[in-house]
């Protein structure tokens, strides 16, 4: 017996499951040095920025700019 149309059999929630990925400062610095910050996921960028007490909101490009700015101003 399969799930009936209308969603029976699922949890009914609409939230996406977010995979938590974290990088440490050394990994982020390496990504910055190799111009690979843009290859990281939004979840990684957001988590790293928030861990630094910085704003983790915004579009991916904005998050990349914040990370880049962090290392340029160090």
Predicted model as a PDB file, atoms N, CA, C, CB and O in Angstrom, pLDDT in the B-factor column:
MODEL        1                                                                  
ATOM      1  N   UNK A   1       0.832  -1.190   0.000  1.00 60.00           N  
ATOM      2  CA  UNK A   1       0.000   0.000   0.000  1.00 60.00           C  
ATOM      3  C   UNK A   1       0.869   1.243   0.000  1.00 60.00           C  
ATOM      4  CB  UNK A   1      -0.942   0.004   1.206  1.00 60.00           C  
ATOM      5  O   UNK A   1       1.718   1.413   0.875  1.00 60.00           O  
ATOM      6  N   UNK A   2       0.666   2.088  -0.950  1.00 56.00           N  
ATOM      7  CA  UNK A   2       1.432   3.336  -1.044  1.00 56.00           C  
ATOM      8  C   UNK A   2       0.721   4.459  -0.319  1.00 56.00           C  
ATOM      9  CB  UNK A   2       1.662   3.721  -2.508  1.00 56.00           C  
ATOM     10  O   UNK A   2      -0.409   4.306   0.145  1.00 56.00           O  
ATOM     11  N   UNK A   3       1.383   5.562  -0.231  1.00 54.00           N  
ATOM     12  CA  UNK A   3       0.788   6.742   0.393  1.00 54.00           C  
ATOM     13  C   UNK A   3      -0.312   7.282  -0.505  1.00 54.00           C  
ATOM     14  CB  UNK A   3       1.858   7.833   0.664  1.00 54.00           C  
ATOM     15  O   UNK A   3      -0.157   7.342  -1.725  1.00 54.00           O  
ATOM     16  N   UNK A   4      -1.393   7.664   0.090  1.00 53.00           N  
ATOM     17  CA  UNK A   4      -2.517   8.192  -0.668  1.00 53.00           C  
ATOM     18  C   UNK A   4      -2.199   9.597  -1.160  1.00 53.00           C  
ATOM     19  CB  UNK A   4      -3.797   8.196   0.186  1.00 53.00           C  
ATOM     20  O   UNK A   4      -1.428  10.318  -0.526  1.00 53.00           O  
ATOM     21  N   UNK A   5      -2.786   9.989  -2.280  1.00 57.00           N  
ATOM     22  CA  UNK A   5      -2.590  11.371  -2.733  1.00 57.00           C  
ATOM     23  C   UNK A   5      -3.048  12.332  -1.644  1.00 57.00           C  
ATOM     24  CB  UNK A   5      -3.361  11.639  -4.057  1.00 57.00           C  
ATOM     25  O   UNK A   5      -3.992  12.052  -0.905  1.00 57.00           O  
ATOM     26  N   UNK A   6      -2.384  13.434  -1.563  1.00 55.00           N  
ATOM     27  CA  UNK A   6      -2.748  14.395  -0.528  1.00 55.00           C  
ATOM     28  C   UNK A   6      -1.750  14.388   0.601  1.00 55.00           C  
ATOM     29  CB  UNK A   6      -4.131  14.103   0.008  1.00 55.00           C  
ATOM     30  O   UNK A   6      -1.897  15.144   1.561  1.00 55.00           O  
ATOM     31  N   UNK A   7      -0.757  13.568   0.508  1.00 52.00           N  
ATOM     32  CA  UNK A   7       0.330  13.647   1.464  1.00 52.00           C  
ATOM     33  C   UNK A   7       0.251  12.716   2.646  1.00 52.00           C  
ATOM     34  CB  UNK A   7       0.417  14.988   1.954  1.00 52.00           C  
ATOM     35  O   UNK A   7       1.074  12.819   3.555  1.00 52.00           O  
ATOM     36  N   UNK A   8      -0.720  11.799   2.672  1.00 51.00           N  
ATOM     37  CA  UNK A   8      -0.749  10.862   3.795  1.00 51.00           C  
ATOM     38  C   UNK A   8       0.548  10.081   3.843  1.00 51.00           C  
ATOM     39  CB  UNK A   8      -1.952   9.902   3.685  1.00 51.00           C  
ATOM     40  O   UNK A   8       1.074   9.674   2.807  1.00 51.00           O  
ATOM     41  N   UNK A   9       1.051   9.876   5.013  1.00 51.00           N  
ATOM     42  CA  UNK A   9       2.267   9.112   5.145  1.00 51.00           C  
ATOM     43  C   UNK A   9       3.496   9.983   5.327  1.00 51.00           C  
ATOM     44  CB  UNK A   9       2.441   8.240   3.958  1.00 51.00           C  
ATOM     45  O   UNK A   9       4.570   9.468   5.636  1.00 51.00           O  
ATOM     46  N   UNK A  10       3.365  11.292   5.142  1.00 54.00           N  
ATOM     47  CA  UNK A  10       4.502  12.170   5.418  1.00 54.00           C  
ATOM     48  C   UNK A  10       4.268  12.889   6.730  1.00 54.00           C  
ATOM     49  CB  UNK A  10       4.719  13.188   4.269  1.00 54.00           C  
ATOM     50  O   UNK A  10       3.212  12.745   7.346  1.00 54.00           O  
ATOM     51  N   UNK A  11       5.242  13.657   7.155  1.00 54.00           N  
ATOM     52  CA  UNK A  11       5.123  14.308   8.462  1.00 54.00           C  
ATOM     53  C   UNK A  11       4.218  15.533   8.425  1.00 54.00           C  
ATOM     54  CB  UNK A  11       6.492  14.709   8.967  1.00 54.00           C  
ATOM     55  O   UNK A  11       3.918  16.101   9.474  1.00 54.00           O  
ATOM     56  N   UNK A  12       3.780  15.950   7.249  1.00 56.00           N  
ATOM     57  CA  UNK A  12       2.874  17.080   7.137  1.00 56.00           C  
ATOM     58  C   UNK A  12       3.561  18.421   7.247  1.00 56.00           C  
ATOM     59  CB  UNK A  12       1.827  16.985   8.175  1.00 56.00           C  
ATOM     60  O   UNK A  12       2.929  19.454   7.025  1.00 56.00           O  
ATOM     61  N   UNK A  13       4.839  18.433   7.582  1.00 57.00           N  
ATOM     62  CA  UNK A  13       5.561  19.691   7.742  1.00 57.00           C  
ATOM     63  C   UNK A  13       5.974  20.268   6.405  1.00 57.00           C  
ATOM     64  CB  UNK A  13       6.783  19.491   8.616  1.00 57.00           C  
ATOM     65  O   UNK A  13       6.105  19.551   5.412  1.00 57.00           O  
ATOM     66  N   UNK A  14       6.175  21.566   6.396  1.00 60.00           N  
ATOM     67  CA  UNK A  14       6.602  22.225   5.171  1.00 60.00           C  
ATOM     68  C   UNK A  14       8.031  22.736   5.282  1.00 60.00           C  
ATOM     69  CB  UNK A  14       5.664  23.371   4.837  1.00 60.00           C  
ATOM     70  O   UNK A  14       8.566  23.294   4.324  1.00 60.00           O  
ATOM     71  N   UNK A  15       8.651  22.549   6.438  1.00 59.00           N  
ATOM     72  CA  UNK A  15      10.020  23.025   6.610  1.00 59.00           C  
ATOM     73  C   UNK A  15      10.987  22.122   5.870  1.00 59.00           C  
ATOM     74  CB  UNK A  15      10.388  23.096   8.096  1.00 59.00           C  
ATOM     75  O   UNK A  15      10.839  20.900   5.850  1.00 59.00           O  
ATOM     76  N   UNK A  16      11.983  22.752   5.262  1.00 58.00           N  
ATOM     77  CA  UNK A  16      13.039  21.981   4.624  1.00 58.00           C  
ATOM     78  C   UNK A  16      14.001  21.523   5.700  1.00 58.00           C  
ATOM     79  CB  UNK A  16      13.773  22.811   3.530  1.00 58.00           C  
ATOM     80  O   UNK A  16      14.233  22.229   6.681  1.00 58.00           O  
ATOM     81  N   UNK A  17      14.554  20.350   5.516  1.00 53.00           N  
ATOM     82  CA  UNK A  17      15.575  19.892   6.448  1.00 53.00           C  
ATOM     83  C   UNK A  17      16.892  20.517   6.009  1.00 53.00           C  
ATOM     84  CB  UNK A  17      15.664  18.317   6.490  1.00 53.00           C  
ATOM     85  O   UNK A  17      17.334  20.336   4.874  1.00 53.00           O  
ATOM     86  N   UNK A  18      17.502  21.245   6.910  1.00 54.00           N  
ATOM     87  CA  UNK A  18      18.757  21.903   6.599  1.00 54.00           C  
ATOM     88  C   UNK A  18      19.899  21.054   7.107  1.00 54.00           C  
ATOM     89  CB  UNK A  18      18.811  23.314   7.207  1.00 54.00           C  
ATOM     90  O   UNK A  18      19.962  20.712   8.288  1.00 54.00           O  
ATOM     91  N   UNK A  19      20.788  20.724   6.218  1.00 59.00           N  
ATOM     92  CA  UNK A  19      21.964  19.972   6.605  1.00 59.00           C  
ATOM     93  C   UNK A  19      22.960  20.938   7.201  1.00 59.00           C  
ATOM     94  CB  UNK A  19      22.572  19.207   5.404  1.00 59.00           C  
ATOM     95  O   UNK A  19      23.361  21.903   6.550  1.00 59.00           O  
ATOM     96  N   UNK A  20      23.360  20.689   8.421  1.00 59.00           N  
ATOM     97  CA  UNK A  20      24.294  21.580   9.089  1.00 59.00           C  
ATOM     98  C   UNK A  20      25.706  21.203   8.672  1.00 59.00           C  
ATOM     99  CB  UNK A  20      24.131  21.513  10.633  1.00 59.00           C  
ATOM    100  O   UNK A  20      26.176  20.091   8.908  1.00 59.00           O  
ATOM    101  N   UNK A  21      26.356  22.158   8.050  1.00 74.00           N  
ATOM    102  CA  UNK A  21      27.731  21.968   7.639  1.00 74.00           C  
ATOM    103  C   UNK A  21      28.534  23.081   8.281  1.00 74.00           C  
ATOM    104  CB  UNK A  21      27.884  21.965   6.080  1.00 74.00           C  
ATOM    105  O   UNK A  21      28.125  24.242   8.273  1.00 74.00           O  
ATOM    106  N   UNK A  22      29.660  22.724   8.827  1.00 85.00           N  
ATOM    107  CA  UNK A  22      30.485  23.735   9.466  1.00 85.00           C  
ATOM    108  C   UNK A  22      31.903  23.652   8.949  1.00 85.00           C  
ATOM    109  CB  UNK A  22      30.461  23.578  10.984  1.00 85.00           C  
ATOM    110  O   UNK A  22      32.408  22.572   8.640  1.00 85.00           O  
ATOM    111  N   UNK A  23      32.534  24.797   8.859  1.00 92.00           N  
ATOM    112  CA  UNK A  23      33.950  24.846   8.547  1.00 92.00           C  
ATOM    113  C   UNK A  23      34.623  25.663   9.633  1.00 92.00           C  
ATOM    114  CB  UNK A  23      34.211  25.451   7.127  1.00 92.00           C  
ATOM    115  O   UNK A  23      34.030  26.591  10.183  1.00 92.00           O  
ATOM    116  N   UNK A  24      35.855  25.317   9.936  1.00 95.00           N  
ATOM    117  CA  UNK A  24      36.570  26.091  10.937  1.00 95.00           C  
ATOM    118  C   UNK A  24      37.293  27.254  10.247  1.00 95.00           C  
ATOM    119  CB  UNK A  24      37.575  25.192  11.720  1.00 95.00           C  
ATOM    120  O   UNK A  24      37.260  27.389   9.024  1.00 95.00           O  
ATOM    121  N   UNK A  25      37.937  28.078  11.054  1.00 96.00           N  
ATOM    122  CA  UNK A  25      38.597  29.268  10.507  1.00 96.00           C  
ATOM    123  C   UNK A  25      39.674  28.913   9.490  1.00 96.00           C  
ATOM    124  CB  UNK A  25      39.209  30.088  11.630  1.00 96.00           C  
ATOM    125  O   UNK A  25      39.822  29.599   8.479  1.00 96.00           O  
ATOM    126  N   UNK A  26      40.419  27.854   9.748  1.00 96.00           N  
ATOM    127  CA  UNK A  26      41.488  27.460   8.832  1.00 96.00           C  
ATOM    128  C   UNK A  26      40.923  27.058   7.470  1.00 96.00           C  
ATOM    129  CB  UNK A  26      42.302  26.303   9.429  1.00 96.00           C  
ATOM    130  O   UNK A  26      41.489  27.403   6.432  1.00 96.00           O  
ATOM    131  N   UNK A  27      39.807  26.327   7.477  1.00 96.00           N  
ATOM    132  CA  UNK A  27      39.190  25.907   6.217  1.00 96.00           C  
ATOM    133  C   UNK A  27      38.632  27.113   5.455  1.00 96.00           C  
ATOM    134  CB  UNK A  27      38.069  24.882   6.483  1.00 96.00           C  
ATOM    135  O   UNK A  27      38.745  27.192   4.232  1.00 96.00           O  
ATOM    136  N   UNK A  28      38.032  28.045   6.191  1.00 97.00           N  
ATOM    137  CA  UNK A  28      37.485  29.235   5.539  1.00 97.00           C  
ATOM    138  C   UNK A  28      38.614  30.098   4.984  1.00 97.00           C  
ATOM    139  CB  UNK A  28      36.620  30.050   6.527  1.00 97.00           C  
ATOM    140  O   UNK A  28      38.494  30.653   3.892  1.00 97.00           O  
ATOM    141  N   UNK A  29      39.696  30.211   5.726  1.00 97.00           N  
ATOM    142  CA  UNK A  29      40.841  30.994   5.259  1.00 97.00           C  
ATOM    143  C   UNK A  29      41.425  30.363   3.998  1.00 97.00           C  
ATOM    144  CB  UNK A  29      41.924  31.097   6.363  1.00 97.00           C  
ATOM    145  O   UNK A  29      41.823  31.074   3.076  1.00 97.00           O  
ATOM    146  N   UNK A  30      41.476  29.039   3.954  1.00 97.00           N  
ATOM    147  CA  UNK A  30      41.973  28.327   2.773  1.00 97.00           C  
ATOM    148  C   UNK A  30      41.052  28.579   1.581  1.00 97.00           C  
ATOM    149  CB  UNK A  30      42.084  26.809   3.056  1.00 97.00           C  
ATOM    150  O   UNK A  30      41.520  28.816   0.468  1.00 97.00           O  
ATOM    151  N   UNK A  31      39.732  28.527   1.823  1.00 97.00           N  
ATOM    152  CA  UNK A  31      38.766  28.799   0.756  1.00 97.00           C  
ATOM    153  C   UNK A  31      38.947  30.226   0.238  1.00 97.00           C  
ATOM    154  CB  UNK A  31      37.314  28.586   1.261  1.00 97.00           C  
ATOM    155  O   UNK A  31      38.878  30.466  -0.967  1.00 97.00           O  
ATOM    156  N   UNK A  32      39.177  31.165   1.146  1.00 98.00           N  
ATOM    157  CA  UNK A  32      39.401  32.559   0.752  1.00 98.00           C  
ATOM    158  C   UNK A  32      40.686  32.684  -0.075  1.00 98.00           C  
ATOM    159  CB  UNK A  32      39.477  33.471   2.003  1.00 98.00           C  
ATOM    160  O   UNK A  32      40.695  33.329  -1.123  1.00 98.00           O  
ATOM    161  N   UNK A  33      41.751  32.071   0.395  1.00 97.00           N  
ATOM    162  CA  UNK A  33      43.050  32.157  -0.282  1.00 97.00           C  
ATOM    163  C   UNK A  33      42.985  31.552  -1.684  1.00 97.00           C  
ATOM    164  CB  UNK A  33      44.131  31.446   0.545  1.00 97.00           C  
ATOM    165  O   UNK A  33      43.678  32.012  -2.591  1.00 97.00           O  
ATOM    166  N   UNK A  34      42.165  30.536  -1.861  1.00 98.00           N  
ATOM    167  CA  UNK A  34      42.040  29.861  -3.162  1.00 98.00           C  
ATOM    168  C   UNK A  34      40.862  30.380  -3.986  1.00 98.00           C  
ATOM    169  CB  UNK A  34      41.888  28.365  -2.954  1.00 98.00           C  
ATOM    170  O   UNK A  34      40.506  29.792  -5.007  1.00 98.00           O  
ATOM    171  N   UNK A  35      40.259  31.486  -3.538  1.00 97.00           N  
ATOM    172  CA  UNK A  35      39.120  32.100  -4.226  1.00 97.00           C  
ATOM    173  C   UNK A  35      37.975  31.102  -4.419  1.00 97.00           C  
ATOM    174  CB  UNK A  35      39.562  32.659  -5.584  1.00 97.00           C  
ATOM    175  O   UNK A  35      37.362  31.035  -5.485  1.00 97.00           O  
ATOM    176  N   UNK A  36      37.700  30.325  -3.356  1.00 98.00           N  
ATOM    177  CA  UNK A  36      36.655  29.293  -3.411  1.00 98.00           C  
ATOM    178  C   UNK A  36      35.500  29.557  -2.442  1.00 98.00           C  
ATOM    179  CB  UNK A  36      37.260  27.937  -3.110  1.00 98.00           C  
ATOM    180  O   UNK A  36      34.654  28.686  -2.242  1.00 98.00           O  
ATOM    181  N   UNK A  37      35.456  30.746  -1.840  1.00 98.00           N  
ATOM    182  CA  UNK A  37      34.385  31.042  -0.879  1.00 98.00           C  
ATOM    183  C   UNK A  37      33.024  30.905  -1.546  1.00 98.00           C  
ATOM    184  CB  UNK A  37      34.551  32.462  -0.294  1.00 98.00           C  
ATOM    185  O   UNK A  37      32.074  30.434  -0.921  1.00 98.00           O  
ATOM    186  N   UNK A  38      32.920  31.306  -2.796  1.00 98.00           N  
ATOM    187  CA  UNK A  38      31.664  31.219  -3.532  1.00 98.00           C  
ATOM    188  C   UNK A  38      31.204  29.799  -3.799  1.00 98.00           C  
ATOM    189  CB  UNK A  38      31.794  31.936  -4.821  1.00 98.00           C  
ATOM    190  O   UNK A  38      30.045  29.581  -4.150  1.00 98.00           O  
ATOM    191  N   UNK A  39      32.089  28.834  -3.641  1.00 97.00           N  
ATOM    192  CA  UNK A  39      31.733  27.428  -3.848  1.00 97.00           C  
ATOM    193  C   UNK A  39      31.084  26.813  -2.606  1.00 97.00           C  
ATOM    194  CB  UNK A  39      32.973  26.626  -4.232  1.00 97.00           C  
ATOM    195  O   UNK A  39      30.498  25.733  -2.682  1.00 97.00           O  
ATOM    196  N   UNK A  40      31.186  27.496  -1.473  1.00 97.00           N  
ATOM    197  CA  UNK A  40      30.599  26.989  -0.229  1.00 97.00           C  
ATOM    198  C   UNK A  40      29.091  27.195  -0.249  1.00 97.00           C  
ATOM    199  CB  UNK A  40      31.223  27.691   1.004  1.00 97.00           C  
ATOM    200  O   UNK A  40      28.584  28.068  -0.954  1.00 97.00           O  
ATOM    201  N   UNK A  41      28.385  26.392   0.522  1.00 97.00           N  
ATOM    202  CA  UNK A  41      26.925  26.520   0.573  1.00 97.00           C  
ATOM    203  C   UNK A  41      26.519  27.696   1.449  1.00 97.00           C  
ATOM    204  CB  UNK A  41      26.285  25.225   1.098  1.00 97.00           C  
ATOM    205  O   UNK A  41      27.295  28.164   2.282  1.00 97.00           O  
ATOM    206  N   UNK A  42      25.306  28.162   1.252  1.00 97.00           N  
ATOM    207  CA  UNK A  42      24.768  29.248   2.065  1.00 97.00           C  
ATOM    208  C   UNK A  42      24.770  28.849   3.538  1.00 97.00           C  
ATOM    209  CB  UNK A  42      23.339  29.617   1.606  1.00 97.00           C  
ATOM    210  O   UNK A  42      25.080  29.668   4.403  1.00 97.00           O  
ATOM    211  N   UNK A  43      24.425  27.593   3.825  1.00 97.00           N  
ATOM    212  CA  UNK A  43      24.396  27.128   5.218  1.00 97.00           C  
ATOM    213  C   UNK A  43      25.777  27.245   5.861  1.00 97.00           C  
ATOM    214  CB  UNK A  43      23.902  25.669   5.290  1.00 97.00           C  
ATOM    215  O   UNK A  43      25.889  27.651   7.018  1.00 97.00           O  
ATOM    216  N   UNK A  44      26.821  26.893   5.123  1.00 97.00           N  
ATOM    217  CA  UNK A  44      28.179  26.989   5.645  1.00 97.00           C  
ATOM    218  C   UNK A  44      28.559  28.444   5.871  1.00 97.00           C  
ATOM    219  CB  UNK A  44      29.174  26.321   4.688  1.00 97.00           C  
ATOM    220  O   UNK A  44      29.087  28.796   6.926  1.00 97.00           O  
ATOM    221  N   UNK A  45      28.291  29.287   4.885  1.00 98.00           N  
ATOM    222  CA  UNK A  45      28.629  30.704   4.991  1.00 98.00           C  
ATOM    223  C   UNK A  45      27.886  31.347   6.162  1.00 98.00           C  
ATOM    224  CB  UNK A  45      28.295  31.439   3.678  1.00 98.00           C  
ATOM    225  O   UNK A  45      28.473  32.078   6.960  1.00 98.00           O  
ATOM    226  N   UNK A  46      26.600  31.063   6.250  1.00 97.00           N  
ATOM    227  CA  UNK A  46      25.766  31.625   7.314  1.00 97.00           C  
ATOM    228  C   UNK A  46      26.270  31.180   8.685  1.00 97.00           C  
ATOM    229  CB  UNK A  46      24.295  31.205   7.127  1.00 97.00           C  
ATOM    230  O   UNK A  46      26.414  31.999   9.593  1.00 97.00           O  
ATOM    231  N   UNK A  47      26.536  29.897   8.830  1.00 97.00           N  
ATOM    232  CA  UNK A  47      27.006  29.371  10.108  1.00 97.00           C  
ATOM    233  C   UNK A  47      28.330  29.975  10.521  1.00 97.00           C  
ATOM    234  CB  UNK A  47      27.133  27.872  10.040  1.00 97.00           C  
ATOM    235  O   UNK A  47      28.524  30.305  11.691  1.00 97.00           O  
ATOM    236  N   UNK A  48      29.245  30.124   9.575  1.00 97.00           N  
ATOM    237  CA  UNK A  48      30.559  30.680   9.882  1.00 97.00           C  
ATOM    238  C   UNK A  48      30.441  32.151  10.285  1.00 97.00           C  
ATOM    239  CB  UNK A  48      31.502  30.530   8.675  1.00 97.00           C  
ATOM    240  O   UNK A  48      31.043  32.585  11.267  1.00 97.00           O  
ATOM    241  N   UNK A  49      29.666  32.906   9.519  1.00 97.00           N  
ATOM    242  CA  UNK A  49      29.481  34.325   9.830  1.00 97.00           C  
ATOM    243  C   UNK A  49      28.840  34.517  11.199  1.00 97.00           C  
ATOM    244  CB  UNK A  49      28.625  34.997   8.756  1.00 97.00           C  
ATOM    245  O   UNK A  49      29.290  35.344  11.992  1.00 97.00           O  
ATOM    246  N   UNK A  50      27.800  33.757  11.472  1.00 96.00           N  
ATOM    247  CA  UNK A  50      27.118  33.885  12.762  1.00 96.00           C  
ATOM    248  C   UNK A  50      28.038  33.476  13.903  1.00 96.00           C  
ATOM    249  CB  UNK A  50      25.842  33.035  12.785  1.00 96.00           C  
ATOM    250  O   UNK A  50      27.955  34.034  14.998  1.00 96.00           O  
ATOM    251  N   UNK A  51      28.906  32.515  13.659  1.00 95.00           N  
ATOM    252  CA  UNK A  51      29.880  32.110  14.660  1.00 95.00           C  
ATOM    253  C   UNK A  51      30.873  33.213  14.980  1.00 95.00           C  
ATOM    254  CB  UNK A  51      30.615  30.886  14.193  1.00 95.00           C  
ATOM    255  O   UNK A  51      31.475  33.227  16.054  1.00 95.00           O  
ATOM    256  N   UNK A  52      31.040  34.134  14.044  1.00 95.00           N  
ATOM    257  CA  UNK A  52      31.931  35.290  14.229  1.00 95.00           C  
ATOM    258  C   UNK A  52      31.170  36.500  14.764  1.00 95.00           C  
ATOM    259  CB  UNK A  52      32.619  35.653  12.905  1.00 95.00           C  
ATOM    260  O   UNK A  52      31.741  37.577  14.930  1.00 95.00           O  
ATOM    261  N   UNK A  53      29.883  36.315  15.032  1.00 96.00           N  
ATOM    262  CA  UNK A  53      29.072  37.427  15.527  1.00 96.00           C  
ATOM    263  C   UNK A  53      28.657  38.388  14.426  1.00 96.00           C  
ATOM    264  CB  UNK A  53      29.827  38.179  16.590  1.00 96.00           C  
ATOM    265  O   UNK A  53      28.259  39.522  14.695  1.00 96.00           O  
ATOM    266  N   UNK A  54      28.752  37.931  13.188  1.00 96.00           N  
ATOM    267  CA  UNK A  54      28.392  38.763  12.046  1.00 96.00           C  
ATOM    268  C   UNK A  54      27.012  38.374  11.533  1.00 96.00           C  
ATOM    269  CB  UNK A  54      29.442  38.636  10.924  1.00 96.00           C  
ATOM    270  O   UNK A  54      26.480  37.319  11.877  1.00 96.00           O  
ATOM    271  N   UNK A  55      26.443  39.242  10.707  1.00 97.00           N  
ATOM    272  CA  UNK A  55      25.113  39.022  10.149  1.00 97.00           C  
ATOM    273  C   UNK A  55      25.156  37.867   9.145  1.00 97.00           C  
ATOM    274  CB  UNK A  55      24.580  40.314   9.475  1.00 97.00           C  
ATOM    275  O   UNK A  55      25.927  37.903   8.186  1.00 97.00           O  
ATOM    276  N   UNK A  56      24.338  36.857   9.366  1.00 97.00           N  
ATOM    277  CA  UNK A  56      24.274  35.712   8.471  1.00 97.00           C  
ATOM    278  C   UNK A  56      23.077  35.755   7.550  1.00 97.00           C  
ATOM    279  CB  UNK A  56      24.248  34.448   9.261  1.00 97.00           C  
ATOM    280  O   UNK A  56      22.765  34.761   6.893  1.00 97.00           O  
ATOM    281  N   UNK A  57      22.396  36.895   7.488  1.00 97.00           N  
ATOM    282  CA  UNK A  57      21.217  37.024   6.624  1.00 97.00           C  
ATOM    283  C   UNK A  57      21.622  37.574   5.263  1.00 97.00           C  
ATOM    284  CB  UNK A  57      20.154  37.939   7.277  1.00 97.00           C  
ATOM    285  O   UNK A  57      22.631  38.267   5.137  1.00 97.00           O  
ATOM    286  N   UNK A  58      20.838  37.262   4.263  1.00 97.00           N  
ATOM    287  CA  UNK A  58      21.055  37.823   2.941  1.00 97.00           C  
ATOM    288  C   UNK A  58      21.239  36.756   1.882  1.00 97.00           C  
ATOM    289  CB  UNK A  58      22.246  38.726   2.957  1.00 97.00           C  
ATOM    290  O   UNK A  58      21.187  35.556   2.151  1.00 97.00           O  
ATOM    291  N   UNK A  59      21.453  37.233   0.685  1.00 98.00           N  
ATOM    292  CA  UNK A  59      21.671  36.337  -0.449  1.00 98.00           C  
ATOM    293  C   UNK A  59      23.104  35.836  -0.426  1.00 98.00           C  
ATOM    294  CB  UNK A  59      21.364  37.048  -1.790  1.00 98.00           C  
ATOM    295  O   UNK A  59      23.968  36.409   0.237  1.00 98.00           O  
ATOM    296  N   UNK A  60      23.337  34.773  -1.151  1.00 98.00           N  
ATOM    297  CA  UNK A  60      24.658  34.136  -1.140  1.00 98.00           C  
ATOM    298  C   UNK A  60      25.772  35.128  -1.475  1.00 98.00           C  
ATOM    299  CB  UNK A  60      24.688  32.972  -2.129  1.00 98.00           C  
ATOM    300  O   UNK A  60      26.815  35.126  -0.822  1.00 98.00           O  
ATOM    301  N   UNK A  61      25.566  35.955  -2.461  1.00 98.00           N  
ATOM    302  CA  UNK A  61      26.587  36.931  -2.847  1.00 98.00           C  
ATOM    303  C   UNK A  61      26.946  37.872  -1.714  1.00 98.00           C  
ATOM    304  CB  UNK A  61      26.118  37.730  -4.034  1.00 98.00           C  
ATOM    305  O   UNK A  61      28.107  38.244  -1.544  1.00 98.00           O  
ATOM    306  N   UNK A  62      25.938  38.257  -0.939  1.00 98.00           N  
ATOM    307  CA  UNK A  62      26.171  39.139   0.207  1.00 98.00           C  
ATOM    308  C   UNK A  62      26.979  38.420   1.283  1.00 98.00           C  
ATOM    309  CB  UNK A  62      24.835  39.635   0.790  1.00 98.00           C  
ATOM    310  O   UNK A  62      27.865  39.010   1.901  1.00 98.00           O  
ATOM    311  N   UNK A  63      26.671  37.145   1.503  1.00 98.00           N  
ATOM    312  CA  UNK A  63      27.406  36.367   2.504  1.00 98.00           C  
ATOM    313  C   UNK A  63      28.863  36.189   2.075  1.00 98.00           C  
ATOM    314  CB  UNK A  63      26.738  34.988   2.719  1.00 98.00           C  
ATOM    315  O   UNK A  63      29.779  36.309   2.888  1.00 98.00           O  
ATOM    316  N   UNK A  64      29.061  35.903   0.793  1.00 98.00           N  
ATOM    317  CA  UNK A  64      30.426  35.763   0.262  1.00 98.00           C  
ATOM    318  C   UNK A  64      31.189  37.069   0.445  1.00 98.00           C  
ATOM    319  CB  UNK A  64      30.399  35.359  -1.239  1.00 98.00           C  
ATOM    320  O   UNK A  64      32.355  37.057   0.841  1.00 98.00           O  
ATOM    321  N   UNK A  65      30.541  38.188   0.161  1.00 98.00           N  
ATOM    322  CA  UNK A  65      31.189  39.493   0.325  1.00 98.00           C  
ATOM    323  C   UNK A  65      31.585  39.740   1.779  1.00 98.00           C  
ATOM    324  CB  UNK A  65      30.262  40.611  -0.161  1.00 98.00           C  
ATOM    325  O   UNK A  65      32.650  40.298   2.043  1.00 98.00           O  
ATOM    326  N   UNK A  66      30.741  39.332   2.720  1.00 98.00           N  
ATOM    327  CA  UNK A  66      31.063  39.518   4.145  1.00 98.00           C  
ATOM    328  C   UNK A  66      32.269  38.681   4.558  1.00 98.00           C  
ATOM    329  CB  UNK A  66      29.854  39.153   5.018  1.00 98.00           C  
ATOM    330  O   UNK A  66      33.151  39.150   5.278  1.00 98.00           O  
ATOM    331  N   UNK A  67      32.293  37.441   4.093  1.00 98.00           N  
ATOM    332  CA  UNK A  67      33.434  36.565   4.426  1.00 98.00           C  
ATOM    333  C   UNK A  67      34.707  37.143   3.811  1.00 98.00           C  
ATOM    334  CB  UNK A  67      33.191  35.100   3.913  1.00 98.00           C  
ATOM    335  O   UNK A  67      35.741  37.226   4.473  1.00 98.00           O  
ATOM    336  N   UNK A  68      34.625  37.537   2.554  1.00 97.00           N  
ATOM    337  CA  UNK A  68      35.782  38.104   1.865  1.00 97.00           C  
ATOM    338  C   UNK A  68      36.261  39.363   2.582  1.00 97.00           C  
ATOM    339  CB  UNK A  68      35.438  38.421   0.395  1.00 97.00           C  
ATOM    340  O   UNK A  68      37.459  39.552   2.798  1.00 97.00           O  
ATOM    341  N   UNK A  69      35.318  40.214   2.944  1.00 97.00           N  
ATOM    342  CA  UNK A  69      35.656  41.443   3.661  1.00 97.00           C  
ATOM    343  C   UNK A  69      36.330  41.165   4.994  1.00 97.00           C  
ATOM    344  CB  UNK A  69      34.412  42.273   3.884  1.00 97.00           C  
ATOM    345  O   UNK A  69      37.234  41.892   5.405  1.00 97.00           O  
ATOM    346  N   UNK A  70      35.893  40.122   5.661  1.00 97.00           N  
ATOM    347  CA  UNK A  70      36.489  39.740   6.944  1.00 97.00           C  
ATOM    348  C   UNK A  70      37.984  39.478   6.775  1.00 97.00           C  
ATOM    349  CB  UNK A  70      35.786  38.489   7.523  1.00 97.00           C  
ATOM    350  O   UNK A  70      38.799  39.977   7.550  1.00 97.00           O  
ATOM    351  N   UNK A  71      38.337  38.694   5.760  1.00 95.00           N  
ATOM    352  CA  UNK A  71      39.739  38.352   5.556  1.00 95.00           C  
ATOM    353  C   UNK A  71      40.537  39.505   4.958  1.00 95.00           C  
ATOM    354  CB  UNK A  71      39.847  37.141   4.662  1.00 95.00           C  
ATOM    355  O   UNK A  71      41.729  39.623   5.242  1.00 95.00           O  
ATOM    356  N   UNK A  72      39.927  40.354   4.145  1.00 95.00           N  
ATOM    357  CA  UNK A  72      40.630  41.490   3.578  1.00 95.00           C  
ATOM    358  C   UNK A  72      40.980  42.514   4.643  1.00 95.00           C  
ATOM    359  CB  UNK A  72      39.798  42.134   2.492  1.00 95.00           C  
ATOM    360  O   UNK A  72      41.976  43.226   4.519  1.00 95.00           O  
ATOM    361  N   UNK A  73      40.174  42.592   5.677  1.00 91.00           N  
ATOM    362  CA  UNK A  73      40.386  43.590   6.736  1.00 91.00           C  
ATOM    363  C   UNK A  73      41.150  43.053   7.931  1.00 91.00           C  
ATOM    364  CB  UNK A  73      39.066  44.123   7.202  1.00 91.00           C  
ATOM    365  O   UNK A  73      41.296  43.745   8.939  1.00 91.00           O  
ATOM    366  N   UNK A  74      41.638  41.826   7.830  1.00 82.00           N  
ATOM    367  CA  UNK A  74      42.384  41.230   8.950  1.00 82.00           C  
ATOM    368  C   UNK A  74      43.817  41.622   8.916  1.00 82.00           C  
ATOM    369  CB  UNK A  74      42.276  39.730   8.937  1.00 82.00           C  
ATOM    370  O   UNK A  74      44.589  41.212   9.782  1.00 82.00           O  
TER     371      UNK A  74                                                      
ENDMDL                                                                          
END                                                                             
